[in-house]
């Protein structure tokens, strides 16, 4: 993890991510059967910017639908959350979603947690100029396996914010483990989380395979990123984006498919891919509201409430730790 505050031009390093560990994880995935790459590697600085562009696309409904729910039900959500002053934004990205909560919840400290340090620093510098009264803390961390927050954020009541249906990147068992970690990190606090709901496959697939092919660029960028991290030699022109809905697993899947036979190398290793072979890069599980409420209770949360849009495409949950 890398920790720094943005109120003044100062930086405080707690520890540094190890690229060797990332390289080992990447190579392990590439040599698996079937091959896969963790979706966290989608979010380097360029990937984070591409994802921000995705949220503006007409096909990508989650971001605007979630924002509408938060706006329409703001008073009820505020009552359910109660008093809080520290907002912890998991997978913060550019932080824009969280800013909608600053005034209604009278946030004094904003803690942005993300895997991309460079993008995080740029985002918080921009936000600090707009909200000088809010203390801003950035934590570079891969929270997919562990969640450690610096002592500097204090012990004020915490509101964990996990928007955009990012919980869907976890399979149900891993989602439960993740929610248990969040609960342990916010004693007597609250969780505000966005969840994408099951809907017709054509709507889901368009959201992940847009006409402008921004999502395709986002997916293929993972190869450019791991070329840097693991010294692989992927040729992006040899791979195409695939998005499909797996009804049996209730999830959207993203893959990269080889358009021709190719050999990918890295230090002391290689793998041959035949035309049509795929690398699995991301899952996005879709939920029923009752099933997700049950998951929250299994993780130790209570007093779960949720709000949905008119089409019942998306839900926002509040739960007490």
N, C-alpha and C positions, 0 to 999 in steps of 0.2 A: 504494500500500500504506500501511497505517497500522499502526504497531508500538507496542505498549505491554506492560509487565510488570505482573503482578498480585500479586507477593509483598508489595508495599507500596502504599499509596495514591498511586501516581505514574503518570504517563502520559508517554510519549515519542513524539512524532509524527515519522515519517520523511518521509512525503509524503501527499498527499490525493488520492483518486479525483476525476476530473473528470466532473461530471454532463453537461457538454456532449458529451463523447465517448459517454457512455451514450445520450443523446438521439439523436445521429446514428446510432448502431447500431440503436436501436429503430425509428426512422423508415425506415431502409434496409430492415429486415426487413418492415415493414408494407407497403412499396411494392413488394416483390419479388413474383414470380409462381412458385410460390404464396407467400402471405404467411407469415411465421414470426416468432416471438419467441424469443430465446435462453433456454434453461431456467435460466440463472443468475439471471434476474430473478424466478424463482419464490421466491427466498430473501431477501426482506426480513425484517424482524423478525417480522411476523405469519406470513408464509409459512414461516419456520423453525419457529415454534411449531406450525403446522398439520402440518408434516411430522413433527414429534415425535409428534403425536397419531396420524398414519397408522401409525407403527411399532408402535403398540399394538393395531391392528385385527386381528381374527381372519383376515381375508383376506390380510393383508400378511405373508407368510411370511419374506422375506429377513432381517429383523433378528433374529428369534428363532432362525432356523435357523443363521445365522452365529454367534450367541452360543453355541449348543449345540456347534457344531464347535470353537470356540475353547476351550470348557470341557473337552470330551471329550478333545481332543488337545493339551491345554496343555503337557504335558511334551515331547512330540515337537516342537511348534512352538517352544518355548523353546530346545531343543537346536539346531534349524535356524537360529534367529535368532542365537544366540550372545550374547556380551557386548555390552551397549548401555546407555546411560544417558540418551540424548535421544530422546524420542518426538515425531515430527512428524506431526500429525493433519491430513490434508488434507480440507477440507469438514467441519470439526469439529462444527458444529451445537452441541448442548448438551454435548458432550464425554463423555456417559455411556458410550458404547461404549469409549472409550479408557481409562476408569478401570479396566476389567477387566484391563488390562495393567500398571497401575502397580506392584502388588506382585510378581507373578510375574517381571517383567523388571527390578525394582528401579530404576524410572525416577526420575531426579533432576531432569530438566527436561522439561516438557511444552510443546510449541509447537503452538498451535491456529491453523490457517489457515482462514479463512472469508471470504465476501463480505459478510456482514452484521455490521458493527461493533457495533451496539447489542446485538444478541443475543449476540455473542461476549463482550462485556464483562460482561453479566449472568451468563452461564454460568460464566465463569472466576471471578467473585467468589464464586459459590456453591461451585464446586469447591475453591477455595483454602481455604475454611473447613473443608472435609472432609479436605483433604490439605495441611496447612500445611508439610510437609517437602519438597514438590515445588515447584520454581521453575516458575512459569507465565508463558508468553509468548504474547501474542496478535498475530497478523498479519492485518490486514484486506487481502485480496488476491483478485483474480480470477485464479486460476491456470490458467484454461482455455487461455490463449495464452502465458503466460510464468510462470516460477516464480523469484522472487527472495526469498531469506531474509536477514534482517539478520545482520550479523557478531556481534551480541550473543549469539547462541545457541551460539557456541563451535564447537570442532572435535572434540568427543567423538564416538564412534561413533553413527551415526544410524540409527534405525528409522523409515522412512516407513510410515504407516498410512493405508490408503485403503479403508475398509470399506463395506458396504452396497450393493455392486455399482454404485457411482457411476461406475465406469469405463464402464458401459453407456451413459452419456449421450454418449459420444464414438463417432463412426463408426469403423470399423477403422483407417482411415488416421490420423485425429486421435488415436485411442487410442495408436497407435504413437508418434506425435510427443510426446504427453504422457508416456508411459513413458520415452522418451529424455530428456526434461527432468528427470524424477525421478531417473533414473540419474545424470545429470550432477551433481545436487545432493546425492548421497549416496555419494561415493567410499568404497569399502570398507565401505559400510553394507548395509542390507537393506531390502527392501520386503515388507510384509505387506498383502495385498490380497484383498478379497472379490469373488467373481464369481458372478453369477446364471447358471444353466445352462438350456439349452433344455428345455422341458417342455410338456405339453398346453396349447393356447391358452386353454381355459376357465379353467384355474388362473391363468394369467398375467393374463387380462383382469379376473378378479374382484379380483386384487391391486391393480389400478389403477383400479377402478371399484366401490368398496365400497358396501355396503347403506346405511350411514349418510351417504354422500355427503361424507365428509371430503376425499377426494381431489378431488372436484368443486370444493369450496370452495378447496382449495389451488391448483388450476389456474386458477379464475376470479380468484383474488386477484392473479394476475400482471397483470391489466388495471388493477386499483386501483393497483398499484405503478407501472406505466408511465404511468398518468395523472399521477402525481406527478413522475416523472423527465422525461417528454417532453411534458408538458402536452397529452396527448391527452384526449378526452372520452368514453371508452368507458362505456356503460351496462351494468353487469354483468348486469342482468335480461334483456338481449337476447342473451345467449350461454350455451350449454350445453356441458357437459363431454362429451368423446368419448374413449374408450380402446379401442384395437383392436390385435390382433397381426398384424403384417405378416410372414407366413411366408417370403416371398421374400427379405426383408432380415433375417430373424431378429431382429425387434425389436418391442417394444411402442411404440406411438405415442400420444401425447396431443395432442388438438386442442381448440380452442374453436370451436363452430359457431354461426353467426348464426341466431337463431330467426325473424328477419324482416329485410327490407331495412333497412339503416341506413347512415348516413354518419358516419364518424369523422374528426374534425378535429384539427389541431395547428397551431402557429404557422406560417403561410405554406404550409399544405398540408392535404390531406384525401384520403380514399379511401372509395368506396362499396362496401359489401358486400351481396350479394344473400342472400336466405334460403337457408340450407344451405351457404353458403360457409364454409370452415374456415381457422383460423389454427393452424399447427403449433407447438406449444409445447415438446414434449420427445420424445426417443427414449430407449429403454432396450434396448440390444442384449443378446442372450442368447448365451452361448458354449458350445461343447464344450470339455472340459478340454484335450484335445490341441491344439486350435487356439489356446487362450489361452497354453499353455506355449510354443508356437511364437512367438507374438507377443512374449512376454517375452524370448525369446532374440534375436529380431530387434532388440529395443530395447537389447540389449547386456547383459542380465542372464544369469546362469548359476546352476548348482546350484539349479534350480527344483524345488520339491516342492509337493504339494497334498494337502488332506484334504477329504472330502465327507461329507454326511449319509447316512443309510440309504436315503433315496429318490433320492439323487443329484440333488437340486434346486439345490444351492448348493455352491460350493467356496471354500476359503481357500488362497491360494498364498503361499509364502515364496520369495523369490529374492535372490541376492547381486548387488550392483552391481559 
